[in-house]
Amino acid sequence: MLRTKLFQAFAALVIVFGLISAFIGIHMITGRVIGGAQNQVNLDIGSAWSIFDNRLEKIETIIDMVVIKRAVVDAAAEKLWTGADIRQRLEVIRRNFGLDFLTVVSPEGTVVLRSAAPYNEGDFVFQNPAVGRALKGEHVKGIVLMSSVELENEASGLAEQAFMTLEDTPRARPTPRKAEDRGMAMVAAAPILKGPQLIGVIYAGVLLNRHQGLVDEMVSVVYKNESYKGSPMGTATLFLGDCRIATTVRLANGDRAIGTRASKEVVTRVLDNATSWAGPAFVVKDTYLTAYDPIRDFDGRVVGMLYVGRLERPFLDVSR
C-alpha cells in the first residue's frame, strides 16, 4: 500500500511538472516564432517605404525635366498657353508617365494650363502647399490632401475615383461619417525659371485613392505574392485617416476592402499620437503581425498610414 501511494504521488508530481514544463516550453517556442516573424515585419515596412518613396521621386524627376524644356520656358515667358501644341506635349508626358494631372500655374498662382480634360483653367491654387512652396522657388515633393472640387478641376473622374463609402468594420472607432470624398495624392512641383526670374510653376501628381498598383507592387516585392491555406501571406494598405483607400486586403466575397477602417487601438497610436504601431492586429477578418507608420503631408501633419502585415496563422501552426 505504501509503495502504491508513493508511486501515485511520484506519478502525480511527474505529470504536474511535465505539464508546467510543456506550458513554459510552448510559451517560449511561440514567443520566439512570433517574435522572429514580427521582427521581419518591422523590416518589411522599410521595404514598402522604399517603393512608396521611389514613386514620389519619379514624379519629382519628371517635373524637374519638364520645367527646363525650352517650349515650356518660352510659353511661360511669352504667356502663350492657348496653343494646342504645348498642351498636347504636356498631355503626352502625363499619359506616358502615368500621371493623373500635370498643371501649369502663373507667378500669381492662377492655373493657365491643364493637360487633362476638361482642361480647366483660371482657378487659384494657393491652397495647394506644393504650389505655394514652388512659387517661392523651391523644388518639392510630398503628400497633399485634395478636396473633391480640386480633384474635379484637375481631371474628369478623379473626384469619383476618390469617393468611397465608409464600411462598418469590427473594432474600428465609431464615427458619424458615412463617406470619404477627399483624395490623397503624391505631388511634386517646381518653378519655371528664365535666368533668375520665376515665370511660372508646374506641378503634377498621382491620386492614391484606389491606386492598387502601388500596394500590389509592395506585396509582390516584399511577400512574393505567397499564400497560406487560401489567405495571402502578406498584405499592404494605404490609409487616408483610418480609411483604407488602396489595399490588397480582401473581404470574404473577394473584393478589396476599400472603405473599411483600421482598428481603434491602431488609430489611437498612429493617427492620434503620431507614432508607429507594431504587433498583432485584427485586419478586417484575420489577425496579422503588422507594422503601421504615419503618413505626413507637406506641413508635417499625420494624414494617413502605411501598413504591411504577415498572416499570423502559419506561425502559430509552426509553434504548435
N, C-alpha and C positions, 0 to 999 in steps of 0.2 A: 504493500500500500504506500509506504513512504517513498519507495523508488518510483512508483507511478506518479505520485504527487510532484516529486522533484522533476520528473521528466516533463510533466504537463506545465509546470512553472517555467522550466527552461524553454520549452517549445513556445510558450506564450511570449517570453522575452525575445526570442528569436524573431517571431512574427512581428511584434511591435517595432523592434529596432529595424527589421527588414523593411517594414512599411515606411518608417521615418526616413531611412536611407534612400528608399526608392523615391519618396516625395522630394527630398532635397536634391537627389540626382536629376530627377525630371525637371525641377525648377531651374537648376543650374544649366542643364542642357538647353532648355527652351530659351533661357535668358541669353546664352551665348549665340544660339542660332538666330534668334530675333534681333539681338543687339548687332550682330555682324551684318544682317540684312539692312537694318536701319542705318548703319554707318555708310553702307553703299548708296542708299537713297540720298543721304546728305551730300554725297559726291555727284549723284545723278543730276541734282538741280543745278549744279555748276555747269554741267554739260548743256542742260536746257537753256541756261542763260547765255551760253556762248552762241547757240543757234539764234536766240532772240536778238542778241546784240549784233550778230552778223547781218541779219535782215535790216536792222536800223542803219548800220554803217553802209549797206548797199544803197539805200535811199540817199544818204548823205553824199556818197560818191557820185551818184547820178546828178544831183543838184549842182555839185561843185563843177562838173563837166559842162552842164547846160549854161551856167551863168557866164562862162568865158567864151561861149560861141559867138562868133562875130555877128551873125544875123540877129542874135538876141541883144547884144550890146548896141548895135546900130538901131534896132527898133526902139529900144528904151531911150537912147539918146535923142532920136527924132520924134519920139512919142507916136510912132506909127504902128499900132497894133491891130488895125482894122483889116489888113490884107489877109487873104486866105492862106498865103504861103507860110507865114510864120506859125499860124495856128496849126496847120497840117504837120509841120515839122515837129512841134511840141506834142501833138497828139500821137504821132508815130512813136516818139520816145516814150510817152506814157504807156502806150499799149505794149511795146516791145519789152519794157522792164517791169510790167505787171503792177503799175501804179494805179491807184483809184482816182487820184486827182493830181494835176500839175497846173499851178496857177501863178500868174504874174501880177504884181502889185506895184502901183506907182509910189514915188517917195512920200506921197501924202497918205498912203495907206489905203488907197482905193483900188479895187480889182479892175485891171484893164484887159485881162485876157484869161479865159479858162479853156483848157484843152479837152474838156469832156462835155457832151451835150447835157443840158440845153445851152451851154456856153454863156452862162450868166455873167454879167459884169456890172460895175458901178457901185457895188456894196462895199462898205468899210469892214476891214478885218483886223482892227486893232486888238480885239479881244483875244485873238489867237496869239499866245505868248511866243511862239516860234517866229511869227511875222514881226512882232514888236521888237524882238532882240535883233533880228536881221536888219530892220530899219535903222538900228544903231551901229550897223557894220559887222555884226557877228555872224559866223557860220555855226549853226546849231542843229541839234537833232534831239528828239525825245518823244515823250508820250503826251498827247493832247486829248482832252475830252471835248467832244463837239456835240452841239445841240442838233436836234432833228432839222431845224431850219438851216443851220450851217452846212449840214451834210447834203441837204437837197440843193442848196446853192452850188455846191461843188460838182455834183454829178447826179443825174437821174438814177433813182433806185437805191442810193446809199442810205437814205433815211429808212426805207423799207427793210434793207438788209440789217440795219442796226436794231430795229424794233423787235422785241421779244416779250412774250407773256411770262410773268414770273410763276413758276410752278410750286405747288406745295411740296416741301421737302422735309422728311423726318430730321429732327434735331436742328433745323435752321431757326434762326432768330425770328420771332413773329414780326410781321410788317404789314401796314395797311396798303402798301404799294402793290399794284396789280401788274405793272408792266415796266419795262426799261426801254427808253427811247433814245438815250444818249449813245454816242459812239466813242469807242477808244481807238485812237489812231496813232500809228507811228508817223511822225512828221519830221522833215528836215527842211531848213530854209537857209538861204544865202543871199547876200547883197549883190546886185548888178553894179559894177563899177566902171567908170570911164576915167582912167587916171585915179586921182584921189576922190573924185566926186561920186556919191551914191545916186544912181539914176533909176533905181528900182529894186525889187526883191522878187525872187522866185521861191515858192515853197511847193512841196509835194508830199504825198502820204499814202498810206495803206490803212484801210479800215480793218480792225482786228475782229469786230463782231462777225461771227460765222466764217472767219478766215481759217478754215480747217486745215489748210496745207501746212501752216506753221506747227500746230500741235501734232499733226501726223508725222511731220519730219522729226520732231523731238522723240516720239515713240519709236520710229523706225531706227534712228541713230542710237538712242540710249538703250532701248529694250529689244531691238531686232524683231519687233512685232511678234514676239513669242506669246503663247497662251498656255493655260493650265486648266484642264477639265472644262474647257469651253469658255473660260474667262481670260481676258488679256492679262499677261503678267505685269505689264506696265501701262500707266496712263498718264496723260498730261492735260492741263487745263489752263486757260486764261480766264480770269475773273475781272469783271467791272464791278467794283464794290464786292458784294458777296454773290453775284450772279454769274453763272457760267456762260460766257459769250462765245467761247470756242473750246471744244473738248473732244477727247477720244473716249470719255466715259459713256457707257451705253445704258439705256433703260432696259427694262425687261422685254419690251417689244422690239429691241434692236436699234431704236432711234438714238441719236446723240442726245445727251442730257442737257441740251440748251435750255436756259431759263431756270434750271434747278439751282439751288443755293447751298453755300457752304454751311457746315455745322457751326453752332453758336460759339463753341469753345475756340475754334479756329479764328472766327471773325473777331472775337474779343482780343485775341493775342495779336493777330496780324494787322487788321484794319484799325482797331481802336488804339492799340499800344505800339504799332509800327515796328514790331519785332517778328522774327521768323518763328515758324512752328515746325517741329519735327517729332514724329511719333505716330502710333497707330491712330487712325481717324476713320470714321464712318463716311464712305463716299457713295452716296445715292443708295446702293443696295449691298455693298460688300465692305469689309474692313481692309484698308490698305496701310502699309507702312509708308508714311507720307513726309513730304517736305513742302512747306509753303513759304514764299518770300513776298514781301510787299513790292508792288509796282508803283513807282512815283512819277508824278508829272513834272513839267518844267519848273514849277515852284517848290518842288520837294514834297508835295502833299501825297499821302498814300491814297491812290485812287482804285487800286485793284490788287490782284495777287497772281503770282505764277506758281503752279502746283505740279509736282510729279509724285508718283506713288508706285510701289510694288505690291502686288497682291499678297496679303499676309498668309492665306490658307496653305500654300505649298510649304512654307517654312514651319508652320505648326505641324503639318503632316510629317515632315522630316524629323522634328523633335520628338514626336510621338513614336 
